Amino acid sequence: MTKEKDLIIAKIKEQKKNPNLRLILKERTEYFTNLLFYTLFDSDTEVEKNIEILEQTFEELVDLACWETEKPCSKIWQSYLEKLPEILQKLNKDADSFIKSDPAANSIEEVYLAYPGFYAIAIYRLSHELLKFGLPLIPRLMTEYSHRLTGTDINPGAEIGESFFIDHATGIVIGETAIIKNNVKIYQGVTLGGLYVDRKLRNVKRHPTVEDNVTIYANATILGGTTVIGANSTIGGNAWITSSVPENSIISNTSEIKIKKVI
């Protein structure tokens, strides 16, 4: 039995060929993400104390994730810290858009505490700024953590403007090169994706652009890097769009529904 066990262990070790795959990085990133959220929003959390813990945790993440030793990853924290007030300001505008857009929202506190769409936006904004400093793995782990909790998948590379509103959240996918401008509203099941998947498209814009004041209703699918949804447009539920839409448009996907009364 010992020889059989030794053989199994040897086979497992042989398959573990990636020396940088350390799952503790994922766990510590989730801890870091929670710390950030509490620091920015929780009234009972001491900001100064949490900032110190955040810095220590970030240094730990850098040791785990910064494999290119020539890059000064340790200098990122101060630059990122300086961005936090600006990120919080944007998130407060997002929360305000929830109050203005959703009649079911009873208070601003409810938005912060109970809305998965707001949480997904918050973690996206926190991860997006961190991505700009050239440390891609940690931001991706942050948004995947949010994805698991909310059902909303926003790649940290997407560019999203101010006053963003996501209702119900579940099933939304926003790709890496998507551009969403200001005052956009998105409902459940919406996909902003690519026309097809090919490794050669890396570093190429392959996801749509959504201009100001656009509303996209449930289960609409919008694909392609050259696809632009013009400002002030409304995209109806279940629409399938692979080409640009002029501004001030209303796009609907209609099907005949017959109602028969049965006696």
C-alpha positions, 0 to 999 in steps of 0.5 A, spaced: 500 500 500 505 504 501 508 503 494 502 505 491 501 511 495 508 513 493 506 512 486 500 516 486 504 522 490 509 522 485 504 522 479 501 528 482 507 532 483 509 531 476 503 534 474 504 540 479 508 544 474 506 551 475 511 553 481 507 560 481 500 557 483 499 558 490 492 558 492 493 562 498 494 568 493 486 567 492 484 567 499 488 573 501 486 577 495 479 576 498 481 578 505 484 584 502 477 585 498 473 585 504 478 590 508 477 595 502 470 595 502 469 595 510 474 601 509 470 605 504 463 604 507 463 601 514 461 606 519 464 602 525 471 601 521 476 605 523 479 608 517 486 609 519 487 602 522 484 599 516 489 603 512 495 600 516 492 593 515 491 594 508 498 596 506 500 590 510 496 585 506 498 588 500 505 587 501 503 580 502 499 580 496 505 583 492 510 577 495 505 572 492 503 575 485 509 580 483 513 575 479 517 580 475 522 582 480 524 588 476 518 591 476 517 596 483 511 592 485 512 594 492 511 602 490 504 601 487 501 601 494 502 609 495 499 610 488 493 606 489 492 609 496 491 616 493 486 613 488 481 611 494 478 618 495 476 618 488 474 611 487 469 612 493 466 619 490 465 615 483 461 609 488 457 614 491 455 617 485 453 610 483 449 609 489 445 615 488 443 612 481 440 606 484 436 611 488 434 615 482 433 609 478 430 603 482 423 605 486 424 598 490 430 602 493 428 604 500 434 608 502 441 609 500 443 604 506 439 599 503 443 600 496 450 599 500 448 593 504 443 589 500 444 590 492 449 585 489 449 590 483 452 595 487 457 591 490 459 588 483 460 595 481 464 597 487 469 591 486 470 593 479 472 600 480 477 598 486 480 592 481 480 597 475 484 602 478 489 597 481 490 594 474 492 600 471 499 599 475 501 593 472 499 588 477 493 584 473 492 577 477 490 581 483 485 585 480 482 579 476 482 575 483 478 581 486 472 581 480 472 573 480 470 573 488 465 579 486 462 574 480 462 568 485 458 573 490 453 577 485 453 573 479 455 579 475 462 578 471 465 585 470 472 584 467 477 589 471 480 591 464 473 594 462 472 602 462 466 604 465 464 611 466 460 615 472 453 613 475 453 606 473 446 602 475 446 595 475 439 592 476 438 585 479 445 583 477 445 576 476 448 573 469 451 580 467 457 579 463 462 585 461 468 583 457 475 586 458 475 591 452 468 594 453 467 601 454 461 604 458 460 611 458 456 615 463 449 614 466 448 607 463 443 602 466 443 595 465 439 589 467 439 582 469 442 577 463 446 582 459 452 580 455 457 585 452 461 580 449 466 579 443 463 576 436 468 570 437 474 567 441 481 567 438 487 568 442 490 572 436 485 578 439 489 579 445 490 586 446 485 588 440 478 591 442 473 586 441 467 588 446 462 593 445 462 601 446 456 603 450 455 611 450 451 616 455 444 615 457 443 608 454 438 603 458 439 595 456 434 591 458 434 584 461 438 578 456 440 583 451 446 581 447 451 586 444 457 583 441 463 586 437 469 591 438 466 595 433 459 595 435 457 602 438 450 603 442 449 611 440 447 615 446 440 616 449 438 609 446 434 604 449 435 596 448 429 592 449 430 585 452 432 579 449 435 583 443 441 580 439 446 586 436 452 585 432 452 592 429 452 599 431 446 603 433 445 610 432 443 615 438 436 616 440 434 609 438 429 604 440 431 597 439 426 591 440 425 584 439 418 583 438 415 576 437 407 574 436 404 572 443 397 569 442 393 568 448 387 563 447 381 563 452 380 555 454 373 554 457 
